[in-house]
Amino acid sequence: RNRCFKLLPLVREGPWVVKTATGSTPTLLGRKLTQRYFSGPGYTEVCIDVGSSAIASRIVSVCMGAARALTIDVGVTLEGRCDDELPERLLGCLTICHLD
């Protein structure tokens, strides 16, 4: 599970420093951050510990300082590794806009 949960970030609006820190490259979170999984009938929940990585903690800190000026699109998918799993499809997406 840790090798296939992929985050696709895109900072649409915000300071240059935030856009540079976050980038827009898809990231396999399980390689960088601690993840815990919870499942039940009809759902699976992934709990991502951003504090488990010093780099991720710094990126979140930079983003929080500029949260009121940010618009961020975030997509989530599972990485496809064989022909049966391709093409990849979004599991979900959200837009975070000007948090207060």
Secondary structure, DSSP 8 states (H G I E B T S, - for coil): -TTTEEEEEEEEES-HHHHHHH-S--EEGGGTSEEEEEEETTEEEEEEEGGG-HHHHHHHHHHHHTGGG-EEEEEEEE---SGGG-S--EEEEEEEES--
